[in-house]
Amino acid sequence: MPYIGNDIQFGELTSQTFTGDGSTVAFTMGYSVANTTSILVTSGNVVQEPTTAYTVAGTTLTFTSAPEDDDTIHVRFLGRVVDVANAAILQDSDQDTKIQVEESADEDTIRFDIAGAEDFTMTANDFTALSGSTISTNTIAETTADTGVTIDGLLVKDGDISATSELTVNEAGADVDFRIESDTNTNAFHVDSGRFSGVGSVGIGRAADATVDVLIGNQAVTAGGNASHYRLRVVPEGAVTIPSGTAAEVATLSVFEPNITATGTVTTAASLWVHSAPTEATNNFALYVDDGLSKFDGAVVAAGGVHLGVTTAVAANLLDDYEEGTYTATLTNASSGSYSVASAQNTLAYTKVGRLVSIVGRITVDGESSPSGQLILNLPFTTANTLESSDAYYSNSCVFDNHADSDTNANIVGYVQGGAATVIFYQITHGTGATGGLDQTDLDAAWGVSIMLKYNA
């Protein structure tokens, strides 16, 4: 049928027919309508005037006068009132996707069901995405200028994020990692929540690592010209005030031992480990203390030695050995045989500082075994062999007691020669300086000797 105007764009206009019997004035429609203008009514092909010819109340159509017998009554629905009792406002053909209002009386809640599940609800001042549902959007904008957007206590405003209470990431152990990117580094700050059985690990400058609790991985940068640069610097800007009492410790950096429980084997453990020293500077150090005293309550192990009293490390000022101990003295003769050193007094003490060895002590002899030739005492370290005279020298550093008469007016001395681990005893005659060996003819079977000797090893 021709008409003026646009065709219906969405939906359809449902109709219903009745047959008059000349007496019935009230007819029940299939849909509830709001008012008389919500329907177009004809009776006997004559259009009826709303309100004058009929009235409506919900699903009831009431005529002012009963339609004639056998007249066809045609009702075209122009608008329908949704039956709130059924709670369906909009739904698809299989009724599993729909919008509902008021599941219970005067609830004032709109529900959105999708594919059989209730996904979202809306009340007067709230829109809620239920568990398992997601609101996807590219932009959330503030409705009032300069107020920002608040999401459950988290305020996002002008590029800043602030929280009205504690801000928690990965709550309840959800194994959700946290990462902050810089302009060029995707791991400016990274938290791997599940690392180490859920304890987690942190990476600064690079991704968290499987072997490190907190890892600082500095990236390549270009420092400013003529300016110092530090990979990590701790600078206390403000003072620490101790208002009363006594603070046992105040420190810029405090380091404790790593607290190891080892069922396996740990080769080396340390509270602080400096793995290497730079090599590119004029002066290179693994550790540099610019001022003040350095205190070590425990022992210090310096495997490479210590350069003392200098600013430039060279071999000449390197102290690379220190040792204290004792050793068992033995007395032999240049040709053959030996002396028996008493077991109760056969030990000499030594101290080695760098190359300088000091020996001190007293030993006693309680027997002999066919001694022949000059008397020889062993040393704990081999003597050095660096000087023009091969480090050979006499030392007036021994005193013999309870022995037979030595040569008249003679002084007993020890003779140290480079490359040997022994001291040989001589007698030097007063006045002439004549040298003769101290041998079995000058000693008894029982005697003692006190030693205080220094030499270079």
FENLINMO-V255127 format. One record per residue. N is the residue number from 0. SS is DSSP state (@ for helix, = for strand, . for the rest). BURIAL is b if it has 9 or more other C-alpha atoms within 8 Angstrom, else e. Layout:
# FENLINMO-V255127
((N & SS & BURIAL) (N & SS & BURIAL))
This chain:
# FENLINMO-V255127
((0 & . & e) (1 & . & e) (2 & . & e) (3 & . & e) (4 & . & e) (5 & . & e) (6 & . & e) (7 & . & e) (8 & . & e) (9 & . & e) (10 & . & e) (11 & . & e) (12 & . & e) (13 & . & e) (14 & = & e) (15 & = & b) (16 & = & e) (17 & = & e) (18 & = & b) (19 & . & b) (20 & . & b) (21 & . & b) (22 & . & b) (23 & . & b) (24 & . & b) (25 & = & e) (26 & = & b) (27 & = & e) (28 & = & b) (29 & = & e) (30 & = & e) (31 & = & b) (32 & = & b) (33 & . & b) (34 & . & b) (35 & @ & b) (36 & @ & e) (37 & @ & b) (38 & = & b) (39 & = & b) (40 & = & b) (41 & = & b) (42 & = & b) (43 & . & e) (44 & . & e) (45 & = & e) (46 & = & e) (47 & . & b) (48 & . & e) (49 & = & b) (50 & . & e) (51 & . & e) (52 & . & b) (53 & = & b) (54 & = & b) (55 & = & b) (56 & = & b) (57 & = & e) (58 & = & b) (59 & = & b) (60 & = & b) (61 & = & b) (62 & = & b) (63 & . & b) (64 & . & e) (65 & . & b) (66 & . & b) (67 & . & b) (68 & . & b) (69 & . & e) (70 & . & b) (71 & = & b) (72 & = & b) (73 & = & b) (74 & = & b) (75 & = & b) (76 & = & b) (77 & . & b) (78 & . & e) (79 & . & b) (80 & = & e) (81 & . & e) (82 & . & b) (83 & @ & b) (84 & @ & e) (85 & @ & e) (86 & . & b) (87 & . & b) (88 & . & b) (89 & = & e) (90 & = & b) (91 & . & e) (92 & . & e) (93 & . & e) (94 & . & e) (95 & . & b) (96 & . & b) (97 & = & b) (98 & = & b) (99 & = & b) (100 & = & b) (101 & . & b) (102 & . & e) (103 & . & e) (104 & . & e) (105 & . & e) (106 & . & e) (107 & . & e) (108 & . & b) (109 & = & b) (110 & = & b) (111 & = & b) (112 & = & b) (113 & = & b) (114 & . & e) (115 & . & e) (116 & = & e) (117 & = & b) (118 & = & b) (119 & = & b) (120 & = & b) (121 & = & b) (122 & = & b) (123 & . & e) (124 & . & e) (125 & = & e) (126 & = & e) (127 & = & e) (128 & = & b) (129 & . & b) (130 & . & e) (131 & . & e) (132 & . & e) (133 & . & e) (134 & . & e) (135 & . & e) (136 & . & e) (137 & . & e) (138 & . & e) (139 & . & e) (140 & . & e) (141 & . & b) (142 & . & e) (143 & . & e) (144 & . & e) (145 & . & e) (146 & . & e) (147 & . & b) (148 & = & b) (149 & = & e) (150 & = & e) (151 & . & e) (152 & . & e) (153 & = & b) (154 & = & b) (155 & = & b) (156 & = & b) (157 & . & e) (158 & . & e) (159 & = & e) (160 & = & e) (161 & = & e) (162 & = & b) (163 & . & e) (164 & . & e) (165 & . & e) (166 & . & e) (167 & . & e) (168 & . & e) (169 & . & b) (170 & . & e) (171 & . & e) (172 & . & e) (173 & . & e) (174 & . & e) (175 & . & b) (176 & . & b) (177 & = & b) (178 & = & b) (179 & = & b) (180 & . & b) (181 & . & e) (182 & . & e) (183 & . & e) (184 & . & b) (185 & . & b) (186 & . & b) (187 & . & b) (188 & = & b) (189 & = & b) (190 & = & b) (191 & = & b) (192 & . & b) (193 & . & b) (194 & . & b) (195 & . & e) (196 & . & e) (197 & . & b) (198 & . & e) (199 & . & b) (200 & = & b) (201 & = & b) (202 & = & b) (203 & = & b) (204 & . & b) (205 & . & b) (206 & . & b) (207 & . & b) (208 & . & b) (209 & . & e) (210 & . & e) (211 & . & e) (212 & . & e) (213 & = & b) (214 & = & b) (215 & = & e) (216 & . & e) (217 & . & e) (218 & . & e) (219 & . & e) (220 & . & e) (221 & . & e) (222 & . & e) (223 & . & e) (224 & . & e) (225 & . & e) (226 & . & e) (227 & . & e) (228 & . & e) (229 & . & e) (230 & . & e) (231 & . & e) (232 & . & e) (233 & . & e) (234 & . & e) (235 & . & e) (236 & . & e) (237 & . & e) (238 & . & e) (239 & . & e) (240 & . & e) (241 & . & e) (242 & . & e) (243 & . & e) (244 & . & e) (245 & . & e) (246 & . & e) (247 & . & e) (248 & . & e) (249 & . & e) (250 & . & e) (251 & . & e) (252 & . & e) (253 & . & e) (254 & . & e) (255 & . & e) (256 & . & e) (257 & . & e) (258 & . & e) (259 & . & e) (260 & . & e) (261 & . & e) (262 & . & e) (263 & . & e) (264 & . & e) (265 & . & e) (266 & . & e) (267 & . & e) (268 & . & e) (269 & . & e) (270 & . & e) (271 & . & e) (272 & . & e) (273 & . & e) (274 & . & e) (275 & . & e) (276 & . & b) (277 & . & e) (278 & . & e) (279 & . & e) (280 & . & e) (281 & . & e) (282 & . & e) (283 & . & b) (284 & . & e) (285 & . & e) (286 & . & e) (287 & . & e) (288 & . & e) (289 & . & e) (290 & . & e) (291 & . & e) (292 & . & e) (293 & . & e) (294 & . & e) (295 & . & e) (296 & . & e) (297 & . & e) (298 & . & e) (299 & . & e) (300 & . & e) (301 & . & e) (302 & . & e) (303 & . & e) (304 & . & b) (305 & = & e) (306 & = & b) (307 & . & e) (308 & . & e) (309 & . & e) (310 & . & e) (311 & . & e) (312 & . & e) (313 & . & e) (314 & @ & e) (315 & @ & e) (316 & @ & b) (317 & = & b) (318 & = & b) (319 & . & b) (320 & . & b) (321 & = & b) (322 & = & e) (323 & = & e) (324 & = & e) (325 & = & e) (326 & = & b) (327 & = & e) (328 & . & b) (329 & . & b) (330 & = & b) (331 & = & b) (332 & = & b) (333 & . & b) (334 & . & e) (335 & = & b) (336 & = & b) (337 & = & b) (338 & = & b) (339 & = & b) (340 & = & b) (341 & . & b) (342 & @ & e) (343 & @ & e) (344 & @ & b) (345 & . & b) (346 & = & b) (347 & = & b) (348 & = & b) (349 & = & b) (350 & = & b) (351 & = & b) (352 & = & b) (353 & . & e) (354 & . & e) (355 & = & b) (356 & = & b) (357 & = & b) (358 & = & b) (359 & = & b) (360 & = & b) (361 & = & b) (362 & = & b) (363 & = & b) (364 & = & b) (365 & = & b) (366 & = & b) (367 & = & b) (368 & = & e) (369 & = & e) (370 & = & b) (371 & = & b) (372 & . & b) (373 & . & b) (374 & = & b) (375 & = & b) (376 & = & b) (377 & = & b) (378 & . & b) (379 & . & e) (380 & . & e) (381 & . & b) (382 & . & b) (383 & . & b) (384 & . & b) (385 & . & e) (386 & . & e) (387 & . & e) (388 & . & e) (389 & . & b) (390 & . & b) (391 & . & b) (392 & = & e) (393 & = & e) (394 & = & b) (395 & . & e) (396 & . & b) (397 & = & b) (398 & = & e) (399 & = & b) (400 & = & e) (401 & . & e) (402 & . & b) (403 & . & e) (404 & . & e) (405 & . & b) (406 & . & e) (407 & . & e) (408 & . & e) (409 & = & b) (410 & = & e) (411 & = & b) (412 & = & b) (413 & = & b) (414 & = & b) (415 & = & b) (416 & . & b) (417 & . & b) (418 & . & b) (419 & . & e) (420 & . & b) (421 & = & b) (422 & = & b) (423 & = & b) (424 & = & b) (425 & = & b) (426 & = & b) (427 & = & b) (428 & = & b) (429 & . & b) (430 & . & e) (431 & . & e) (432 & . & e) (433 & . & e) (434 & = & e) (435 & = & e) (436 & = & b) (437 & . & b) (438 & . & b) (439 & @ & b) (440 & @ & e) (441 & @ & b) (442 & . & b) (443 & . & b) (444 & . & b) (445 & . & b) (446 & = & b) (447 & = & b) (448 & = & b) (449 & = & b) (450 & = & b) (451 & = & b) (452 & = & b) (453 & = & e) (454 & = & b) (455 & = & b) (456 & . & b))
